[in-house]
Amino acid sequence: MTREALLEKVKEIIKPYVGDGEAFDNLTEASDLINDLKINSAHVVDIVLDIESEFDIMIDDDAINDMTTVASSIDLIQSKME
């Protein structure tokens, strides 16, 4: 799966949890999940569960802490899918 395709999938997954619609409209790989998109930490866990289900991967607790931006989330998904 291309990085662009992963970005689109991640956007679909996080959209219901985004607290700032304008920030979502301007989302880039550099967007910070908590600070820019206003996703609360409890919803980050929901996003991880959704990502695990969508891509049939397992994300350990340490890796969750590294998922701070859209780019780091995509990087993690790519590494788990290899």
Contact map, one row per residue, 1 for C-alpha under 8 A:
1110110000000000000000000000000000000000000000000000000000000000000000000000000000
1111110000000000000000000000000000000000000000000000000000000000000000000000000000
1111111000000000000000000000000000000000000000000000000000000000000000000100000000
0111111100000000000000000000000000000000000000000000000000000000000000000000000000
1111111110000000000000000000000000000000000000000000000000000000000000000000000000
1111111111000000000000000000000000000000000000000000000000000000000000000100000000
0011111111100000000000000000100000000000000000000000000000000000000001000100000000
0001111111110000000000000000000000000000000000000000000000000000000000000000000000
0000111111111000000000000000000000000000000000000000000000000000000000000000000000
0000011111111100000000000000000000000000000000000010000000000000000001000100000000
0000001111111110000000000000000000000000000000000000000000000000000000000000000000
0000000111111111000000000000000000000000000000000000000000000000000000000000000000
0000000011111111000000000000000000000000000000100110000000000000000000000000000000
0000000001111111110000000000000000000000000000100000000000000000000000000000000000
0000000000111111110000010000000000000000000000000000000000000000000000000000000000
0000000000011111110000000000000000000000000000000000000000000000000000000000000000
0000000000000111111000000000000000000010001000100000000000000000000000000000000000
0000000000000111111110010000000000001110000000000000000000000000000000000000000000
0000000000000000111110000000000000001110000000000000000000000000000000000000000000
0000000000000000011111110000000000011100000000000000000000000000000000000000000000
0000000000000000011111111000000000001000000000000000000000000000000000000000000000
0000000000000000000111111100000000000000000000000000000000000000000000000000000000
0000000000000000000111111110000000011000000000000000000000000000000000000000000000
0000000000000010010111111110000000001000000000000000000000000000000000000000000000
0000000000000000000011111110000000000000000000000000000000000000000000000000000000
0000000000000000000001111111000000000000000000000000000000000000000000000000000000
0000000000000000000000111111111000000000000000000000000000000000000000000000000000
0000000000000000000000000111111000000000000000000000000000000000000001000000000000
0000001000000000000000000011111000000000000000000000000000000000000011100000000000
0000000000000000000000000011111100000000000000000000000000000000000011100000000000
0000000000000000000000000011111110011000000000000000000000000000000011100000000000
0000000000000000000000000000011111111000000000000000000000000000000111000000000000
0000000000000000000000000000001111111110000000000000000000000000000111000000000000
0000000000000000000000000000000111111111100000000000000000000000000100000000000000
0000000000000000000000000000000111111110000000000000000000000000000000000000000000
0000000000000000000100100000001111111100000000000000000000000000000000000000000000
0000000000000000011110110000001111111110000000000000000000000000000000000000000000
0000000000000000011100000000000011111111000000000000000000000000000000000000000000
0000000000000000111000000000000011101111101100000000000000000000000000000000000000
0000000000000000000000000000000001000111111100000000000000000000000000000000000000
0000000000000000000000000000000001000011111110000000000000000000000000000000000000
0000000000000000000000000000000000000001111111000000000000000000000000000000000000
0000000000000000100000000000000000000011111111100000000000000000000000000000000000
0000000000000000000000000000000000000011111111110000000000000000000000000000000000
0000000000000000000000000000000000000000111111111000000000000000000000000000000000
0000000000000000000000000000000000000000011111111100000000000000000000000000000000
0000000000001100100000000000000000000000001111111110000000000000000000000000000000
0000000000000000000000000000000000000000000111111111000000100001000000000000000000
0000000000000000000000000000000000000000000011111111100000000000000000000000000000
0000000000001000000000000000000000000000000001111111110000000000000000000000000000
0000000001001000000000000000000000000000000000111111111110000000000000000000000000
0000000000000000000000000000000000000000000000011111111111100000000000000000000000
0000000000000000000000000000000000000000000000001111111110000000000000000000000000
0000000000000000000000000000000000000000000000000111111100000000000000000000000000
0000000000000000000000000000000000000000000000000011111110000000000000000000100010
0000000000000000000000000000000000000000000000000011111111000000000000000000000000
0000000000000000000000000000000000000000000000000011101111100000000000000000100110
0000000000000000000000000000000000000000000000000001000111110000000000000000000100
0000000000000000000000000000000000000000000000010001000011111011000000000000000100
0000000000000000000000000000000000000000000000000000000001111111000000000000000000
0000000000000000000000000000000000000000000000000000000000111111100000000000000000
0000000000000000000000000000000000000000000000000000000000011111110000000000000000
0000000000000000000000000000000000000000000000000000000000111111111000000001000000
0000000000000000000000000000000000000000000000010000000000111111111000000000000000
0000000000000000000000000000000000000000000000000000000000001111111100000000000000
0000000000000000000000000000000000000000000000000000000000000111111100011000000000
0000000000000000000000000000000000000000000000000000000000000011111111011001000000
0000000000000000000000000000000111000000000000000000000000000000111111011000000000
0000000000000000000000000000111110000000000000000000000000000000001111111000000000
0000001001000000000000000001111110000000000000000000000000000000001111111100000000
0000000000000000000000000000111000000000000000000000000000000000000011111110000000
0000000000000000000000000000000000000000000000000000000000000000011111111111000000
0000000000000000000000000000000000000000000000000000000000000000011111111111100000
0010011001000000000000000000000000000000000000000000000000000000000001111111110000
0000000000000000000000000000000000000000000000000000000000000000000000111111111000
0000000000000000000000000000000000000000000000000000000000000010001000011111111100
0000000000000000000000000000000000000000000000000000001010000000000000001111111110
0000000000000000000000000000000000000000000000000000000000000000000000000111111111
0000000000000000000000000000000000000000000000000000000000000000000000000011111111
0000000000000000000000000000000000000000000000000000000011100000000000000001111111
0000000000000000000000000000000000000000000000000000001010000000000000000000111111
0000000000000000000000000000000000000000000000000000000000000000000000000000011111
